[in-house]
Amino acid sequence: MPDFKRRDFFKAGAAGLAAASLAPRASGAEYLEHLWDGYDWGGGPRVADRLNQGPFTNYGADANAPGGEVGMATSPSRDIVPNYGMGLTAYVSGDTGPPRLPGQSLEKSIEDIVKLPFTQKVYIRPNWREVQTRPGKLDLPDWWRTTFDLARQYGKRVGFRIMLENPDFAAPGMPDFLIEKVPYVPLRGSWKGDTSQVRYRKKHAMPRYDYPAYRAAFGELNALLADQYNGSPDIEYMDTMMYGFWGEGHTWPFEGNYFPSNLAAEQTWLKMLETQLGCWTRTPLVTNTQPDFNNVGNAAMLDRSVRSGNWIRSDTIFIETTQIEALSNRPAWAAAVSEVPMTTGDADQLGIIDGVTQNEEIAAHVLTVGANYWSIWNWHNESAAHVLSYYDKYPEVIDHAARRIGYRVYPAFIWPFARDGGHGVVVGLANDGVAGVPGVLRLTLKDEKGVTLASGCLDPGFPKPTGIRQAMLVWPGDQDWIGLQLIAELEVKGQRYPVRWACRQALNQNGSLTLRRNQRGS
């Protein structure tokens, strides 16, 4: 079996970590772990042009949608639907950099990963010192640029994180120009294991995140990145940069922190989150749900992230119960990224128990918590060949996940009506995926000349994976509903992304549906 103890947290045991994360904090930090189910997250993202979403009446003099007969119906698609805010994600780099395969160029290795046909997104995770070597300027590595070029070529967006510190990388995380100004504080304790791995022989330390020089450089890093990538059509999301190892919000198994108090740690990291929120105004930040093992304010950062219309992520599916609670009961409009490594297809790696491979177990649980994204990667061993060695034997596992992940919205019912000298339709929207809509869904009706007749938005997160969400679109005059194009877009942080309807009926090239009568009256 490969080392599937992601970050080695399994060694601690779920019960121990859950207890640590739920223990009261003595220093007065404000945010504690809580149930996400039923928690008041506020109203969610702002909704412009809110559509009437019912109730609708069909009969009598005061009917607002007279008639009640369905004129058109659609059925759920059986295909992969590559929309923004969802999908399987191919990893070009995780903790140890891009693939370095003997006898193969780096560009070819990256292209093989990017072009995997069942993935829709690409992910990279470089160290800070790899993207910046001097103040005031980014020095992006060649493999970063290659990844973006190839992702653009294959029509896939990129998600990324800059790791502030990385225990799997021999050098410190800070660029050399910053090391001269900010000290490192050694962590107390030890991390025992195979000393052939960097993490088990490295002397671990964390920088003084609260130093003004660090905070200034951190702000500059985000400003430089955001200047190029905030709202860029090439970007899917950016992981929030957090405390500690890999930027996940912890330094397990090293306990505690060096701040004067846990409250001071929380306040420092909330300020650093505000720096990121201030720069990334149009691109979602995705904050890790890692329990607050080191008492540095993770719950406060999560709370602020969700309330500001951003998303969440987890790097596991089989460890802490607190992460499962967050993923499962997040607001419907908050996307969830699930990062769980896969095995290869080698017989001794499959981990078959009760006739089920480890990857099938993982995929099933990722779908159960309603994730929008699932990582397709082999931990510390990225290559397309390793992914395909499993896929070639068990294609149905990945294919099923690709066809269920995220939201899969389609107009299940179209009720046409005429009223007050005008016309309209009530659209009954269904969601055949496992997640709510990660933002606000906008509907638009256009005629054959491209003139907009009606447009407006649903409430955040709708339609959800169960039930039908109805919305009314009306227009003046005698224009009939047949032949109109029904267009969907996803609004996230002020950006609009085209949504391809997830239905089996024929669509237009832009993913819209031309309305027609395909139902007989009763």
C-alpha positions in Angstrom: 0.0 0.0 0.0 1.2 3.5 -0.7 1.5 6.1 2.1 -2.1 7.3 2.1 -1.7 8.9 5.6 -2.2 12.3 4.0 0.0 14.7 6.0 0.5 11.7 8.4 -2.6 12.7 10.3 -3.9 9.2 10.5 -1.1 8.5 13.1 -2.8 10.8 15.5 -6.2 9.2 15.2 -9.5 11.0 14.4 -10.6 11.0 18.1 -7.5 12.7 19.4 -7.5 15.4 16.8 -11.2 16.0 17.2 -10.8 16.4 20.9 -7.9 18.8 20.4 -9.9 20.9 18.0 -13.0 21.1 20.3 -11.1 21.8 23.5 -11.8 25.2 25.1 -9.1 27.8 24.5 -7.8 29.5 27.6 -6.6 32.8 26.0 -9.9 34.3 25.0 -10.0 33.6 21.2 -13.6 34.3 20.0 -14.3 31.6 17.5 -14.8 28.0 18.6 -15.8 25.0 16.5 -19.5 24.7 16.1 -22.2 22.8 14.2 -22.5 24.0 10.6 -25.9 22.5 10.2 -28.4 25.3 11.1 -25.7 27.9 11.7 -26.6 31.5 10.6 -24.2 32.3 7.8 -26.1 35.4 6.8 -27.9 35.9 3.5 -25.1 34.8 1.3 -23.9 36.5 -1.9 -25.7 39.6 -3.0 -28.5 38.9 -5.5 -29.2 41.5 -8.2 -32.4 41.4 -10.3 -34.0 38.7 -8.1 -36.6 36.7 -10.0 -40.0 35.9 -8.6 -39.6 32.4 -7.2 -43.2 31.7 -6.2 -45.5 30.6 -5.1 -47.3 30.7 -8.5 -51.0 30.3 -9.1 -52.5 28.9 -12.2 -56.3 29.2 -11.9 -58.8 31.9 -11.2 -58.9 35.6 -11.9 -55.9 36.4 -9.8 -53.6 33.7 -11.3 -50.1 35.0 -11.9 -49.1 32.1 -14.2 -52.4 31.2 -15.9 -52.8 27.7 -17.3 -50.6 25.4 -15.5 -49.7 23.0 -18.3 -46.1 22.1 -19.0 -45.0 23.0 -22.5 -41.5 21.7 -22.4 -39.6 19.2 -20.2 -35.9 18.2 -20.2 -34.1 15.3 -18.6 -30.7 15.0 -16.9 -27.6 14.6 -19.0 -25.5 11.5 -18.8 -22.3 13.4 -19.9 -19.6 15.3 -18.1 -20.7 19.0 -17.9 -17.6 21.2 -17.7 -18.9 24.3 -15.9 -17.2 26.8 -13.7 -17.4 26.0 -10.0 -17.1 22.2 -10.3 -15.2 19.3 -11.7 -12.4 16.8 -11.3 -9.0 18.5 -10.9 -5.7 17.2 -12.3 -2.7 18.0 -10.1 0.4 19.1 -11.9 2.1 19.8 -8.5 1.2 19.1 -4.9 3.8 19.3 -2.1 7.0 18.3 -4.0 6.8 20.2 -7.2 5.9 19.2 -10.8 6.6 15.7 -12.2 10.2 14.9 -13.1 10.0 11.7 -15.1 13.1 10.0 -16.5 13.5 10.4 -20.2 10.5 12.8 -20.6 10.6 16.6 -20.9 8.8 18.5 -18.2 6.5 20.1 -20.7 5.4 16.6 -22.0 4.9 15.4 -18.4 2.7 18.4 -17.6 0.8 18.2 -20.9 -0.1 14.5 -20.2 -1.6 15.5 -16.9 -3.4 18.6 -18.2 -5.1 16.7 -21.1 -6.5 13.9 -19.0 -10.0 13.7 -20.6 -12.0 13.1 -17.5 -10.6 16.2 -15.7 -11.9 19.7 -16.1 -9.5 21.8 -13.9 -5.8 21.9 -13.2 -4.1 22.6 -9.9 -0.6 23.8 -8.9 1.0 24.5 -5.5 4.4 26.1 -5.6 6.5 27.4 -2.6 6.7 31.2 -2.0 10.4 31.3 -2.9 9.6 29.6 -6.2 7.4 32.5 -7.4 9.3 35.4 -5.9 13.0 36.0 -5.5 13.2 39.7 -5.1 11.0 42.5 -3.7 8.4 44.1 -6.0 8.4 41.5 -8.7 7.2 38.0 -9.4 9.7 35.4 -10.8 7.3 32.7 -11.8 9.0 29.4 -12.7 8.9 27.9 -16.1 6.6 25.1 -15.1 4.0 27.6 -13.8 3.9 29.3 -17.2 3.9 26.0 -19.0 0.9 24.8 -16.9 -1.1 28.0 -17.7 -0.3 27.8 -21.4 -1.4 24.2 -21.6 -4.5 24.7 -19.5 -5.5 27.5 -21.8 -4.8 25.2 -24.8 -7.1 22.5 -23.4 -9.8 24.8 -22.2 -9.3 24.3 -18.5 -8.9 26.8 -15.6 -6.2 26.6 -13.0 -6.6 26.6 -9.2 -3.5 27.3 -7.0 -2.0 28.0 -3.6 1.3 29.6 -2.8 2.8 27.5 0.1 4.3 29.9 2.7 6.0 26.9 4.4 6.4 23.4 3.2 7.8 20.5 5.4 8.5 18.4 2.2 10.8 21.1 0.8 14.4 21.3 2.2 14.7 25.1 1.9 12.7 27.5 4.0 9.5 28.9 2.5 10.4 32.6 2.7 12.4 34.1 -0.2 16.0 34.9 0.8 15.3 38.7 0.7 12.8 38.2 3.5 14.9 35.8 5.6 17.3 38.7 6.3 14.4 40.6 8.0 12.2 38.0 9.6 13.5 35.3 12.0 12.3 31.7 12.2 11.1 30.2 15.5 12.0 26.5 16.0 9.0 24.2 16.6 8.9 22.3 19.9 8.8 18.5 19.6 9.8 16.0 16.9 8.4 14.4 13.8 9.7 10.8 13.6 9.7 8.7 10.5 11.7 7.6 7.4 14.6 10.0 7.3 14.9 9.5 3.5 11.9 11.9 3.4 12.6 15.6 3.9 9.9 16.1 6.5 11.5 13.6 8.9 15.0 15.1 8.8 14.3 18.7 8.5 14.5 21.0 11.5 11.1 22.6 11.4 10.5 26.2 12.3 7.9 28.9 11.5 8.5 32.5 10.5 7.4 35.4 12.7 4.2 36.0 10.8 3.4 38.9 13.0 6.6 40.9 12.1 5.8 44.0 10.1 8.4 43.0 7.4 6.6 39.7 6.9 3.2 41.2 6.8 4.4 43.8 4.3 6.0 41.2 2.0 2.9 39.0 2.3 0.7 41.9 1.2 3.0 42.6 -1.7 3.0 38.9 -2.8 -0.8 38.9 -2.9 -0.9 42.3 -4.7 1.5 41.1 -7.3 -0.4 37.9 -7.9 -3.8 39.6 -7.9 -2.6 42.2 -10.4 -2.2 39.4 -12.9 -4.8 36.8 -11.8 -7.6 38.4 -9.8 -10.7 37.8 -12.0 -8.6 36.2 -14.7 -10.5 33.8 -17.0 -7.5 31.4 -16.5 -8.2 31.1 -12.8 -10.7 28.8 -11.1 -9.9 29.7 -7.4 -7.0 30.4 -5.1 -6.4 28.6 -1.8 -6.3 30.8 1.2 -2.7 31.0 2.5 -2.9 30.0 6.2 -0.6 29.2 9.1 2.0 26.5 9.1 2.6 23.4 7.0 1.5 23.7 3.4 -0.5 26.7 4.4 -3.3 24.5 5.8 -3.6 26.1 9.2 -1.5 23.8 11.4 2.0 22.4 12.3 0.9 18.9 13.4 2.5 17.1 15.2 4.2 20.1 16.7 1.8 21.5 19.3 1.1 25.1 20.3 2.3 28.3 18.7 4.8 31.0 19.5 2.4 33.9 19.7 1.9 35.7 23.0 -1.6 34.3 23.2 -4.0 32.3 21.1 -6.0 35.5 20.7 -3.0 37.3 19.3 -2.5 34.4 16.8 -6.1 34.6 15.8 -5.9 38.3 15.3 -2.8 38.0 13.2 -4.3 35.5 10.9 -7.5 37.4 10.6 -5.5 40.4 9.4 -3.6 38.2 6.9 -7.0 36.9 5.7 -8.2 40.5 5.2 -5.1 41.2 3.2 -6.0 38.3 0.9 -9.7 39.3 0.7 -8.7 42.8 -0.2 -6.6 41.6 -3.1 -8.8 38.8 -4.4 -12.0 40.6 -4.9 -13.2 38.7 -8.0 -11.6 35.3 -7.6 -12.8 32.9 -4.9 -10.6 32.2 -1.9 -10.9 28.6 -0.7 -10.1 28.3 3.1 -9.1 25.0 4.6 -11.4 23.3 7.2 -8.4 21.8 9.1 -9.2 21.7 12.9 -7.4 24.3 14.9 -4.7 22.0 16.3 -2.3 24.9 17.0 -5.0 27.4 18.2 -4.2 30.1 15.5 -7.8 31.1 14.6 -8.8 28.6 11.8 -12.5 28.8 12.8 -12.5 32.5 12.7 -10.9 32.5 9.2 -13.5 30.0 8.0 -16.3 32.1 9.4 -15.0 35.2 7.7 -14.4 33.3 4.4 -17.9 31.9 4.2 -19.6 35.1 5.2 -17.6 37.0 2.5 -18.9 34.7 -0.3 -15.8 32.6 -0.5 -15.4 28.8 -0.5 -14.0 26.0 1.7 -11.7 23.0 1.1 -10.4 19.9 2.9 -7.3 17.7 2.2 -8.9 14.6 3.6 -12.1 12.5 3.6 -11.3 9.9 6.3 -9.8 11.9 9.3 -11.5 14.5 11.4 -15.2 14.5 12.0 -15.2 18.3 12.2 -14.1 18.6 8.6 -17.0 16.2 7.5 -19.4 18.4 9.4 -18.2 21.6 7.6 -18.2 20.0 4.2 -21.6 18.4 4.6 -23.5 21.3 6.1 -21.9 24.3 4.5 -24.2 26.9 2.9 -25.4 25.7 -0.5 -23.7 28.7 -2.2 -20.3 27.8 -0.8 -18.3 25.4 -3.0 -16.3 22.7 -1.4 -12.9 21.4 -2.7 -12.0 17.8 -1.7 -8.4 16.9 -2.0 -7.8 13.2 -1.4 -4.9 11.3 -3.1 -5.5 8.3 -5.3 -3.7 5.0 -5.5 -2.2 3.7 -8.7 -3.6 0.7 -10.5 -0.8 -1.6 -9.3 -2.1 -4.7 -7.7 -0.3 -4.1 -4.4 -1.6 -0.5 -4.2 -5.3 -0.9 -4.8 -6.3 -1.5 -1.2 -9.2 -3.7 -2.0 -11.4 -4.4 1.0 -14.8 -6.1 0.7 -14.4 -6.0 -3.0 -14.0 -2.2 -3.1 -10.9 -0.4 -4.2 -9.6 2.4 -2.0 -10.2 4.9 -4.8 -13.8 3.8 -5.1 -14.3 4.3 -1.4 -12.7 7.7 -1.6 -14.8 8.8 -4.6 -18.1 7.6 -3.0 -17.4 9.6 0.2 -16.4 12.7 -1.7 -19.7 12.6 -3.5 -21.6 11.9 -0.2 -20.4 15.2 1.4 -21.5 17.0 -1.7 -18.2 18.3 -3.0 -17.8 20.5 -6.0 -14.3 19.4 -6.8 -12.2 16.2 -6.4 -8.5 16.0 -6.9 -7.1 13.5 -9.4 -3.5 13.0 -8.1 -1.0 10.6 -6.7 0.4 12.0 -3.5 4.0 13.1 -4.0 4.1 11.0 -7.2 2.2 13.0 -9.8 2.0 11.7 -13.4 -0.6 10.9 -15.9 0.6 7.4 -16.2 -0.1 6.7 -12.5 -3.6 8.1 -12.8 -4.3 6.1 -16.0 -2.9 2.9 -14.5 -5.9 2.9 -12.2 -8.4 4.4 -14.7 -7.6 1.8 -17.3 -8.7 -0.9 -14.9 -11.6 0.8 -13.1 -12.8 3.6 -15.4 -16.3 3.5 -14.0 -15.1 4.9 -10.6 -13.7 8.1 -12.1 -16.3 8.4 -14.8 -19.1 8.2 -12.3 -17.5 10.9 -10.1 -17.0 13.1 -13.1 -20.7 12.8 -14.0 -21.9 13.5 -10.4 -19.5 16.0 -8.9 -20.7 19.5 -8.2 -24.0 21.0 -9.5 -25.7 19.8 -12.7 -28.6 22.2 -13.4 -31.2 21.8 -16.0 -34.7 23.3 -16.7 -36.8 20.3 -15.9 -40.1 22.1 -16.5 -41.2 25.0 -18.7 -44.7 26.4 -18.0 -45.6 29.0 -20.6 -48.4 31.5 -20.0 -49.9 34.8 -21.2 -51.0 37.5 -18.9 -51.8 41.2 -19.0 -50.9 41.7 -22.6 -47.6 40.0 -22.2 -46.1 36.5 -22.0 -43.9 34.6 -19.6 -42.6 31.2 -18.5 -42.1 29.6 -15.1 -38.9 27.6 -15.2 -38.7 24.6 -12.9 -35.0 24.1 -12.3 -33.5 20.8 -11.1 -30.0 19.8 -10.0 -28.8 16.3 -10.7 -25.4 16.9 -9.0 -24.4 16.5 -5.4 -23.8 20.2 -4.6 -25.7 23.4 -4.6 -24.9 26.2 -7.1 -21.7 27.8 -5.8 -22.9 31.4 -6.1 -26.0 32.9 -7.8 -27.6 31.5 -11.0 -28.8 34.0 -13.5 -31.4 33.1 -16.2 -31.8 35.1 -19.4 -34.3 34.8 -22.3 -33.2 36.0 -25.7 -35.0 36.0 -29.0 -33.6 34.7 -32.3 -31.9 38.1 -32.9 -30.1 38.0 -29.6 -32.3 40.6 -28.0 -32.8 40.1 -24.2 -36.5 39.8 -23.3 -36.1 39.0 -19.6 -33.3 38.3 -17.1 -32.8 37.8 -13.4 -31.3 35.7 -10.6 -32.3 32.9 -8.3 -31.5 33.0 -4.6 -27.9 32.0 -3.7 -27.2 28.2 -3.9 -30.4 27.3 -5.8 -31.4 24.9 -7.2 -30.2 22.4 -4.6 -29.6 18.7 -5.4 -33.2 17.8 -4.3 -36.5 19.4 -5.3 -37.4 21.9 -8.0 -36.7 25.7 -7.8 -39.2 27.7 -9.8 -38.5 31.1 -11.3 -40.7 33.4 -13.4 -39.5 35.3 -16.5 -42.0 37.7 -18.1 -41.8 40.1 -21.1 -44.3 42.5 -22.7 -45.8 42.2 -26.2 -46.9 39.2 -28.3 -43.5 37.4 -28.6 -44.2 33.7 -28.2 -42.0 31.6 -25.9 -41.2 29.0 -28.6 -37.9 29.6 -30.2 -36.5 31.7 -27.4 -33.0 30.8 -26.0 -32.8 30.1 -22.3 -29.3 31.0 -21.0 -27.8 30.3 -17.7 -24.8 32.1 -16.0 -23.2 31.7 -12.7 -22.3 34.9 -10.7 -19.5 34.6 -8.3 -17.9 37.6 -6.6 -19.1 39.9 -9.4 -17.9 37.7 -12.2 -20.2 35.9 -14.6 -19.5 32.5 -16.0 -21.5 30.7 -18.7 -23.3 27.6 -17.5 -24.0 24.7 -19.9 -27.3 23.1 -19.1 -26.9 19.6 -17.8 -29.7 18.1 -19.9 -29.9 15.4 -22.6 -31.9 17.6 -25.0 -29.9 19.3 -27.8 -28.2 22.5 -26.8 -26.8 25.5 -28.7 -23.1 26.0 -29.1 -23.1 28.4 -26.1 -24.7 25.9 -23.8 -28.2 27.5 -24.0 -31.4 25.7 -24.7 -33.9 26.8 -27.5 -37.4 26.5 -26.1 -39.9 24.3 -28.0 -43.0 22.4 -27.2 -42.3 18.8 -26.5 -45.2 18.0 -24.2 -48.8 17.4 -25.2 -51.4 19.2 -23.2 -53.4 17.1 -20.8 
